[in-house]
Amino acid sequence: MLEVPAEDAKLVTLARASRARTRAQEGAAVRDTDGRTYSACTVDLGTVQLTALQLAVAMALASGVKGLEAAAVVNDGGSVDVEVVRHFAGAALPVVVADGNGEVLDVIHT
């Protein structure tokens, strides 16, 4: 298991909770540059499909966020598309990837 800073571990916890609450395929959470967090789950309504990370970033943007510090995605080992984070927050933002038990599997630096 990889070790991550406590603030990033909190993002994993929030992402796990979002996923569990809705029984979604994945959960995600982001932390903005002011320390506020936003969490979301996968949306699949047939005509509207968003990854949990896309929705978490969209929620942050809708709140007027100017930048992000970190993100986390919890899923069952599926791939993680970090393009939305890279596009909004730029390079070197850490995206923690964890499994459903909260075990950190990887840290992707956009």
ZALO-636949 format. One record per atom (N, C-alpha, C): residue in three letters; residue number from 1; x, z, y. Coordinates in Angstrom, 1 decimal, m for minus. Layout:
N
rest:ala nr:NUM X:X Z:Z Y:Y
...
//
This chain:
110
rest:met nr:1 X:0.8 Z:0.0 Y:m1.2
rest:met nr:1 X:0.0 Z:0.0 Y:0.0
rest:met nr:1 X:0.9 Z:0.0 Y:1.2
rest:leu nr:2 X:0.6 Z:m0.9 Y:2.2
rest:leu nr:2 X:1.3 Z:m0.9 Y:3.4
rest:leu nr:2 X:0.8 Z:0.2 Y:4.4
rest:glu nr:3 X:1.8 Z:0.7 Y:5.1
rest:glu nr:3 X:1.4 Z:1.7 Y:6.2
rest:glu nr:3 X:1.2 Z:1.0 Y:7.5
rest:val nr:4 X:0.2 Z:1.4 Y:8.2
rest:val nr:4 X:m0.1 Z:0.9 Y:9.5
rest:val nr:4 X:m0.3 Z:2.1 Y:10.5
rest:pro nr:5 X:m0.1 Z:1.9 Y:11.8
rest:pro nr:5 X:m0.3 Z:2.9 Y:12.8
rest:pro nr:5 X:m1.8 Z:3.5 Y:12.7
rest:ala nr:6 X:m1.9 Z:4.7 Y:13.0
rest:ala nr:6 X:m3.2 Z:5.4 Y:13.0
rest:ala nr:6 X:m4.4 Z:4.6 Y:13.7
rest:glu nr:7 X:m4.1 Z:4.1 Y:14.8
rest:glu nr:7 X:m5.1 Z:3.3 Y:15.6
rest:glu nr:7 X:m5.5 Z:2.1 Y:14.8
rest:asp nr:8 X:m4.6 Z:1.5 Y:14.1
rest:asp nr:8 X:m5.0 Z:0.3 Y:13.3
rest:asp nr:8 X:m5.7 Z:0.7 Y:12.0
rest:ala nr:9 X:m5.4 Z:1.9 Y:11.5
rest:ala nr:9 X:m6.1 Z:2.4 Y:10.3
rest:ala nr:9 X:m7.6 Z:2.7 Y:10.7
rest:lys nr:10 X:m7.8 Z:3.1 Y:11.9
rest:lys nr:10 X:m9.1 Z:3.3 Y:12.4
rest:lys nr:10 X:m9.9 Z:2.0 Y:12.4
rest:leu nr:11 X:m9.3 Z:0.9 Y:12.8
rest:leu nr:11 X:m10.0 Z:m0.4 Y:12.7
rest:leu nr:11 X:m10.4 Z:m0.7 Y:11.3
rest:val nr:12 X:m9.5 Z:m0.4 Y:10.4
rest:val nr:12 X:m9.9 Z:m0.7 Y:9.0
rest:val nr:12 X:m11.1 Z:0.2 Y:8.6
rest:thr nr:13 X:m11.2 Z:1.4 Y:9.0
rest:thr nr:13 X:m12.3 Z:2.3 Y:8.7
rest:thr nr:13 X:m13.6 Z:1.7 Y:9.3
rest:leu nr:14 X:m13.5 Z:1.3 Y:10.6
rest:leu nr:14 X:m14.7 Z:0.7 Y:11.2
rest:leu nr:14 X:m15.1 Z:m0.6 Y:10.6
rest:ala nr:15 X:m14.2 Z:m1.4 Y:10.1
rest:ala nr:15 X:m14.5 Z:m2.7 Y:9.5
rest:ala nr:15 X:m15.2 Z:m2.4 Y:8.1
rest:arg nr:16 X:m14.6 Z:m1.4 Y:7.4
rest:arg nr:16 X:m15.2 Z:m1.0 Y:6.1
rest:arg nr:16 X:m16.7 Z:m0.5 Y:6.3
rest:ala nr:17 X:m16.9 Z:0.2 Y:7.3
rest:ala nr:17 X:m18.2 Z:0.8 Y:7.6
rest:ala nr:17 X:m19.2 Z:m0.4 Y:7.9
rest:ser nr:18 X:m18.8 Z:m1.3 Y:8.7
rest:ser nr:18 X:m19.7 Z:m2.4 Y:9.1
rest:ser nr:18 X:m20.0 Z:m3.2 Y:7.8
rest:arg nr:19 X:m19.1 Z:m3.5 Y:7.0
rest:arg nr:19 X:m19.3 Z:m4.2 Y:5.8
rest:arg nr:19 X:m20.2 Z:m3.4 Y:4.8
rest:ala nr:20 X:m20.0 Z:m2.2 Y:4.6
rest:ala nr:20 X:m20.8 Z:m1.4 Y:3.7
rest:ala nr:20 X:m22.2 Z:m1.2 Y:4.2
rest:arg nr:21 X:m22.4 Z:m1.0 Y:5.5
rest:arg nr:21 X:m23.7 Z:m0.9 Y:6.1
rest:arg nr:21 X:m24.6 Z:m2.1 Y:5.8
rest:thr nr:22 X:m24.1 Z:m3.2 Y:5.8
rest:thr nr:22 X:m24.9 Z:m4.5 Y:5.6
rest:thr nr:22 X:m24.7 Z:m5.1 Y:4.3
rest:arg nr:23 X:m23.7 Z:m4.6 Y:3.5
rest:arg nr:23 X:m23.4 Z:m5.2 Y:2.2
rest:arg nr:23 X:m22.9 Z:m6.7 Y:2.4
rest:ala nr:24 X:m22.2 Z:m6.9 Y:3.5
rest:ala nr:24 X:m21.7 Z:m8.3 Y:3.8
rest:ala nr:24 X:m20.5 Z:m8.6 Y:3.1
rest:gln nr:25 X:m20.1 Z:m9.9 Y:3.1
rest:gln nr:25 X:m18.9 Z:m10.4 Y:2.4
rest:gln nr:25 X:m17.7 Z:m9.7 Y:3.1
rest:glu nr:26 X:m17.7 Z:m9.6 Y:4.4
rest:glu nr:26 X:m16.5 Z:m9.0 Y:5.0
rest:glu nr:26 X:m16.9 Z:m8.2 Y:6.3
rest:gly nr:27 X:m16.1 Z:m7.3 Y:6.7
rest:gly nr:27 X:m16.2 Z:m6.6 Y:7.9
rest:gly nr:27 X:m15.0 Z:m6.7 Y:8.7
rest:ala nr:28 X:m15.1 Z:m6.6 Y:10.0
rest:ala nr:28 X:m14.0 Z:m6.7 Y:10.9
rest:ala nr:28 X:m14.1 Z:m5.8 Y:12.1
rest:ala nr:29 X:m13.0 Z:m5.5 Y:12.7
rest:ala nr:29 X:m13.0 Z:m4.7 Y:13.9
rest:ala nr:29 X:m11.9 Z:m5.1 Y:14.8
rest:val nr:30 X:m12.1 Z:m5.0 Y:16.1
rest:val nr:30 X:m11.0 Z:m5.3 Y:17.1
rest:val nr:30 X:m10.9 Z:m4.2 Y:18.1
rest:arg nr:31 X:m9.7 Z:m4.1 Y:18.6
rest:arg nr:31 X:m9.5 Z:m3.1 Y:19.7
rest:arg nr:31 X:m9.0 Z:m3.9 Y:20.9
rest:asp nr:32 X:m9.7 Z:m3.6 Y:22.1
rest:asp nr:32 X:m9.3 Z:m4.3 Y:23.3
rest:asp nr:32 X:m8.1 Z:m3.6 Y:24.0
rest:thr nr:33 X:m7.7 Z:m4.1 Y:25.1
rest:thr nr:33 X:m6.5 Z:m3.6 Y:25.8
rest:thr nr:33 X:m6.8 Z:m2.3 Y:26.5
rest:asp nr:34 X:m8.1 Z:m1.9 Y:26.6
rest:asp nr:34 X:m8.5 Z:m0.6 Y:27.2
rest:asp nr:34 X:m8.7 Z:0.4 Y:26.1
rest:gly nr:35 X:m8.6 Z:0.0 Y:24.8
rest:gly nr:35 X:m8.7 Z:1.0 Y:23.7
rest:gly nr:35 X:m10.1 Z:1.0 Y:23.1
rest:arg nr:36 X:m11.0 Z:0.2 Y:23.6
rest:arg nr:36 X:m12.4 Z:0.2 Y:23.1
rest:arg nr:36 X:m12.4 Z:m0.6 Y:21.8
rest:thr nr:37 X:m13.3 Z:m0.3 Y:20.9
rest:thr nr:37 X:m13.4 Z:m1.0 Y:19.6
rest:thr nr:37 X:m14.8 Z:m1.7 Y:19.5
rest:tyr nr:38 X:m14.7 Z:m2.8 Y:18.7
rest:tyr nr:38 X:m15.9 Z:m3.5 Y:18.4
rest:tyr nr:38 X:m15.9 Z:m3.9 Y:16.9
rest:ser nr:39 X:m16.9 Z:m3.6 Y:16.2
rest:ser nr:39 X:m16.9 Z:m4.0 Y:14.8
rest:ser nr:39 X:m18.1 Z:m4.9 Y:14.4
rest:ala nr:40 X:m18.0 Z:m5.7 Y:13.4
rest:ala nr:40 X:m19.0 Z:m6.6 Y:13.0
rest:ala nr:40 X:m18.9 Z:m7.0 Y:11.5
rest:cys nr:41 X:m19.9 Z:m7.7 Y:11.0
rest:cys nr:41 X:m19.8 Z:m8.1 Y:9.6
rest:cys nr:41 X:m20.1 Z:m9.6 Y:9.6
rest:thr nr:42 X:m19.9 Z:m10.2 Y:8.5
rest:thr nr:42 X:m20.2 Z:m11.6 Y:8.3
rest:thr nr:42 X:m21.7 Z:m11.9 Y:8.6
rest:val nr:43 X:m21.9 Z:m13.1 Y:9.2
rest:val nr:43 X:m23.3 Z:m13.5 Y:9.4
rest:val nr:43 X:m23.4 Z:m14.9 Y:8.7
rest:asp nr:44 X:m24.4 Z:m15.0 Y:7.8
rest:asp nr:44 X:m24.6 Z:m16.2 Y:7.1
rest:asp nr:44 X:m26.1 Z:m16.4 Y:7.0
rest:leu nr:45 X:m26.6 Z:m17.2 Y:8.0
rest:leu nr:45 X:m28.1 Z:m17.4 Y:8.1
rest:leu nr:45 X:m28.4 Z:m18.9 Y:7.8
rest:gly nr:46 X:m27.6 Z:m19.5 Y:7.0
rest:gly nr:46 X:m27.8 Z:m20.9 Y:6.7
rest:gly nr:46 X:m27.3 Z:m21.8 Y:7.8
rest:thr nr:47 X:m28.0 Z:m21.8 Y:8.9
rest:thr nr:47 X:m27.6 Z:m22.7 Y:10.1
rest:thr nr:47 X:m26.6 Z:m22.0 Y:11.0
rest:val nr:48 X:m26.5 Z:m20.7 Y:10.9
rest:val nr:48 X:m25.5 Z:m20.0 Y:11.7
rest:val nr:48 X:m24.6 Z:m19.2 Y:10.7
rest:gln nr:49 X:m23.3 Z:m19.5 Y:10.8
rest:gln nr:49 X:m22.3 Z:m18.8 Y:10.0
rest:gln nr:49 X:m21.2 Z:m18.4 Y:10.8
rest:leu nr:50 X:m20.9 Z:m17.1 Y:10.8
rest:leu nr:50 X:m19.8 Z:m16.5 Y:11.5
rest:leu nr:50 X:m19.0 Z:m15.6 Y:10.6
rest:thr nr:51 X:m17.7 Z:m15.6 Y:10.7
rest:thr nr:51 X:m16.9 Z:m14.6 Y:10.0
rest:thr nr:51 X:m17.1 Z:m13.3 Y:10.7
rest:ala nr:52 X:m16.8 Z:m12.2 Y:10.1
rest:ala nr:52 X:m16.8 Z:m10.9 Y:10.7
rest:ala nr:52 X:m15.9 Z:m10.9 Y:11.9
rest:leu nr:53 X:m14.7 Z:m11.5 Y:11.8
rest:leu nr:53 X:m13.7 Z:m11.5 Y:12.9
rest:leu nr:53 X:m14.2 Z:m12.3 Y:14.1
rest:gln nr:54 X:m14.8 Z:m13.4 Y:13.8
rest:gln nr:54 X:m15.4 Z:m14.2 Y:14.9
rest:gln nr:54 X:m16.4 Z:m13.5 Y:15.7
rest:leu nr:55 X:m17.3 Z:m12.8 Y:14.9
rest:leu nr:55 X:m18.3 Z:m12.0 Y:15.6
rest:leu nr:55 X:m17.8 Z:m10.8 Y:16.4
rest:ala nr:56 X:m16.8 Z:m10.1 Y:15.8
rest:ala nr:56 X:m16.2 Z:m9.0 Y:16.5
rest:ala nr:56 X:m15.5 Z:m9.4 Y:17.8
rest:val nr:57 X:m14.9 Z:m10.5 Y:17.8
rest:val nr:57 X:m14.2 Z:m11.1 Y:19.0
rest:val nr:57 X:m15.3 Z:m11.5 Y:20.0
rest:ala nr:58 X:m16.4 Z:m12.1 Y:19.5
rest:ala nr:58 X:m17.5 Z:m12.6 Y:20.4
rest:ala nr:58 X:m18.1 Z:m11.4 Y:21.1
rest:met nr:59 X:m18.3 Z:m10.3 Y:20.3
rest:met nr:59 X:m18.9 Z:m9.1 Y:20.9
rest:met nr:59 X:m18.0 Z:m8.5 Y:22.0
rest:ala nr:60 X:m16.7 Z:m8.5 Y:21.7
rest:ala nr:60 X:m15.7 Z:m8.0 Y:22.7
rest:ala nr:60 X:m15.8 Z:m8.9 Y:24.0
rest:leu nr:61 X:m15.8 Z:m10.2 Y:23.8
rest:leu nr:61 X:m15.9 Z:m11.1 Y:24.9
rest:leu nr:61 X:m17.2 Z:m10.9 Y:25.7
rest:ala nr:62 X:m18.3 Z:m10.7 Y:25.0
rest:ala nr:62 X:m19.6 Z:m10.5 Y:25.7
rest:ala nr:62 X:m19.6 Z:m9.2 Y:26.5
rest:ser nr:63 X:m18.6 Z:m8.3 Y:26.2
rest:ser nr:63 X:m18.5 Z:m7.0 Y:26.9
rest:ser nr:63 X:m17.5 Z:m7.1 Y:28.1
rest:gly nr:64 X:m17.0 Z:m8.3 Y:28.3
rest:gly nr:64 X:m16.1 Z:m8.5 Y:29.4
rest:gly nr:64 X:m14.6 Z:m8.2 Y:29.1
rest:val nr:65 X:m14.2 Z:m8.1 Y:27.9
rest:val nr:65 X:m12.8 Z:m7.8 Y:27.5
rest:val nr:65 X:m11.9 Z:m8.9 Y:28.1
rest:lys nr:66 X:m10.7 Z:m8.5 Y:28.5
rest:lys nr:66 X:m9.7 Z:m9.4 Y:29.0
rest:lys nr:66 X:m8.6 Z:m9.7 Y:28.0
rest:gly nr:67 X:m8.5 Z:m8.8 Y:27.0
rest:gly nr:67 X:m7.5 Z:m9.0 Y:26.0
rest:gly nr:67 X:m7.7 Z:m8.1 Y:24.8
rest:leu nr:68 X:m7.0 Z:m8.4 Y:23.7
rest:leu nr:68 X:m7.1 Z:m7.6 Y:22.5
rest:leu nr:68 X:m5.7 Z:m7.1 Y:22.1
rest:glu nr:69 X:m5.7 Z:m5.9 Y:21.5
rest:glu nr:69 X:m4.4 Z:m5.3 Y:21.0
rest:glu nr:69 X:m4.2 Z:m5.5 Y:19.5
rest:ala nr:70 X:m5.3 Z:m5.4 Y:18.7
rest:ala nr:70 X:m5.2 Z:m5.5 Y:17.3
rest:ala nr:70 X:m6.6 Z:m5.8 Y:16.7
rest:ala nr:71 X:m6.5 Z:m6.2 Y:15.4
rest:ala nr:71 X:m7.8 Z:m6.5 Y:14.7
rest:ala nr:71 X:m7.6 Z:m6.1 Y:13.2
rest:ala nr:72 X:m8.7 Z:m5.9 Y:12.5
rest:ala nr:72 X:m8.6 Z:m5.6 Y:11.1
rest:ala nr:72 X:m9.8 Z:m6.4 Y:10.4
rest:val nr:73 X:m9.5 Z:m6.8 Y:9.2
rest:val nr:73 X:m10.6 Z:m7.5 Y:8.4
rest:val nr:73 X:m10.5 Z:m6.8 Y:7.0
rest:val nr:74 X:m11.7 Z:m6.5 Y:6.5
rest:val nr:74 X:m11.9 Z:m6.0 Y:5.1
rest:val nr:74 X:m12.7 Z:m7.0 Y:4.3
rest:asn nr:75 X:m12.1 Z:m7.4 Y:3.2
rest:asn nr:75 X:m12.9 Z:m8.3 Y:2.3
rest:asn nr:75 X:m12.3 Z:m8.0 Y:0.9
rest:asp nr:76 X:m12.8 Z:m8.8 Y:m0.1
rest:asp nr:76 X:m12.4 Z:m8.7 Y:m1.4
rest:asp nr:76 X:m11.3 Z:m9.6 Y:m1.8
rest:gly nr:77 X:m10.3 Z:m9.8 Y:m1.0
rest:gly nr:77 X:m9.2 Z:m10.6 Y:m1.3
rest:gly nr:77 X:m9.3 Z:m12.1 Y:m0.9
rest:gly nr:78 X:m10.3 Z:m12.4 Y:m0.1
rest:gly nr:78 X:m10.5 Z:m13.8 Y:0.4
rest:gly nr:78 X:m9.5 Z:m14.1 Y:1.5
rest:ser nr:79 X:m9.4 Z:m15.3 Y:1.8
rest:ser nr:79 X:m8.6 Z:m15.7 Y:2.9
rest:ser nr:79 X:m9.1 Z:m15.2 Y:4.3
rest:val nr:80 X:m8.3 Z:m15.0 Y:5.2
rest:val nr:80 X:m8.7 Z:m14.6 Y:6.6
rest:val nr:80 X:m8.3 Z:m15.6 Y:7.6
rest:asp nr:81 X:m9.2 Z:m16.1 Y:8.3
rest:asp nr:81 X:m9.0 Z:m17.1 Y:9.4
rest:asp nr:81 X:m8.8 Z:m16.4 Y:10.7
rest:val nr:82 X:m7.6 Z:m16.4 Y:11.2
rest:val nr:82 X:m7.3 Z:m15.6 Y:12.4
rest:val nr:82 X:m7.3 Z:m16.5 Y:13.7
rest:glu nr:83 X:m7.7 Z:m17.7 Y:13.5
rest:glu nr:83 X:m7.7 Z:m18.7 Y:14.6
rest:glu nr:83 X:m8.4 Z:m18.2 Y:15.9
rest:val nr:84 X:m9.6 Z:m17.5 Y:15.7
rest:val nr:84 X:m10.3 Z:m17.0 Y:16.9
rest:val nr:84 X:m9.5 Z:m15.9 Y:17.6
rest:val nr:85 X:m8.7 Z:m15.1 Y:16.9
rest:val nr:85 X:m7.9 Z:m14.1 Y:17.6
rest:val nr:85 X:m6.7 Z:m14.8 Y:18.3
rest:arg nr:86 X:m6.1 Z:m15.8 Y:17.6
rest:arg nr:86 X:m5.0 Z:m16.5 Y:18.2
rest:arg nr:86 X:m5.4 Z:m17.2 Y:19.4
rest:his nr:87 X:m6.6 Z:m17.8 Y:19.4
rest:his nr:87 X:m7.1 Z:m18.6 Y:20.5
rest:his nr:87 X:m7.3 Z:m17.7 Y:21.7
rest:phe nr:88 X:m7.9 Z:m16.5 Y:21.5
rest:phe nr:88 X:m8.3 Z:m15.6 Y:22.6
rest:phe nr:88 X:m7.2 Z:m14.7 Y:23.0
rest:ala nr:89 X:m6.4 Z:m14.1 Y:22.1
rest:ala nr:89 X:m5.5 Z:m13.1 Y:22.4
rest:ala nr:89 X:m4.0 Z:m13.6 Y:22.4
rest:gly nr:90 X:m3.8 Z:m14.8 Y:21.9
rest:gly nr:90 X:m2.4 Z:m15.3 Y:21.9
rest:gly nr:90 X:m1.6 Z:m14.8 Y:20.6
rest:ala nr:91 X:m0.3 Z:m15.1 Y:20.7
rest:ala nr:91 X:0.6 Z:m14.8 Y:19.6
rest:ala nr:91 X:0.9 Z:m13.3 Y:19.4
rest:ala nr:92 X:1.3 Z:m13.0 Y:18.2
rest:ala nr:92 X:1.9 Z:m11.7 Y:17.9
rest:ala nr:92 X:0.9 Z:m10.5 Y:17.8
rest:leu nr:93 X:m0.4 Z:m10.8 Y:17.9
rest:leu nr:93 X:m1.4 Z:m9.8 Y:17.7
rest:leu nr:93 X:m1.5 Z:m9.5 Y:16.2
rest:pro nr:94 X:m1.4 Z:m8.2 Y:15.8
rest:pro nr:94 X:m1.5 Z:m7.9 Y:14.4
rest:pro nr:94 X:m3.0 Z:m7.9 Y:13.9
rest:val nr:95 X:m3.2 Z:m8.5 Y:12.8
rest:val nr:95 X:m4.5 Z:m8.5 Y:12.1
rest:val nr:95 X:m4.2 Z:m7.8 Y:10.7
rest:val nr:96 X:m4.8 Z:m6.7 Y:10.6
rest:val nr:96 X:m4.6 Z:m5.9 Y:9.3
rest:val nr:96 X:m5.6 Z:m6.4 Y:8.3
rest:val nr:97 X:m5.2 Z:m6.7 Y:7.1
rest:val nr:97 X:m6.1 Z:m7.2 Y:6.1
rest:val nr:97 X:m6.1 Z:m6.1 Y:5.0
rest:ala nr:98 X:m7.4 Z:m5.7 Y:4.7
rest:ala nr:98 X:m7.5 Z:m4.6 Y:3.7
rest:ala nr:98 X:m8.6 Z:m5.0 Y:2.7
rest:asp nr:99 X:m8.5 Z:m4.3 Y:1.5
rest:asp nr:99 X:m9.6 Z:m4.5 Y:0.5
rest:asp nr:99 X:m10.7 Z:m3.5 Y:0.8
rest:gly nr:100 X:m11.7 Z:m3.6 Y:0.0
rest:gly nr:100 X:m12.9 Z:m2.8 Y:0.1
rest:gly nr:100 X:m12.7 Z:m1.3 Y:0.1
rest:asn nr:101 X:m11.6 Z:m0.9 Y:m0.6
rest:asn nr:101 X:m11.3 Z:0.5 Y:m0.6
rest:asn nr:101 X:m10.4 Z:1.0 Y:0.6
rest:gly nr:102 X:m10.1 Z:0.1 Y:1.5
rest:gly nr:102 X:m9.3 Z:0.4 Y:2.6
rest:gly nr:102 X:m7.8 Z:0.3 Y:2.4
rest:glu nr:103 X:m7.4 Z:m0.2 Y:1.3
rest:glu nr:103 X:m6.0 Z:m0.4 Y:1.0
rest:glu nr:103 X:m5.5 Z:m1.6 Y:1.8
rest:val nr:104 X:m4.5 Z:m1.4 Y:2.6
rest:val nr:104 X:m3.9 Z:m2.4 Y:3.4
rest:val nr:104 X:m3.1 Z:m3.4 Y:2.5
rest:leu nr:105 X:m3.5 Z:m4.6 Y:2.5
rest:leu nr:105 X:m2.8 Z:m5.6 Y:1.7
rest:leu nr:105 X:m1.8 Z:m6.4 Y:2.5
rest:asp nr:106 X:m2.1 Z:m6.6 Y:3.8
rest:asp nr:106 X:m1.2 Z:m7.5 Y:4.6
rest:asp nr:106 X:m1.4 Z:m7.2 Y:6.0
rest:val nr:107 X:m0.4 Z:m7.6 Y:6.8
rest:val nr:107 X:m0.6 Z:m7.6 Y:8.3
rest:val nr:107 X:m0.2 Z:m8.9 Y:8.8
rest:ile nr:108 X:m1.1 Z:m9.7 Y:9.3
rest:ile nr:108 X:m0.8 Z:m11.0 Y:9.8
rest:ile nr:108 X:m0.6 Z:m10.9 Y:11.3
rest:his nr:109 X:0.5 Z:m11.5 Y:11.7
rest:his nr:109 X:0.8 Z:m11.6 Y:13.1
rest:his nr:109 X:0.5 Z:m13.0 Y:13.6
rest:thr nr:110 X:m0.6 Z:m13.0 Y:14.5
rest:thr nr:110 X:m1.0 Z:m14.4 Y:14.9
rest:thr nr:110 X:0.0 Z:m15.0 Y:15.7
//
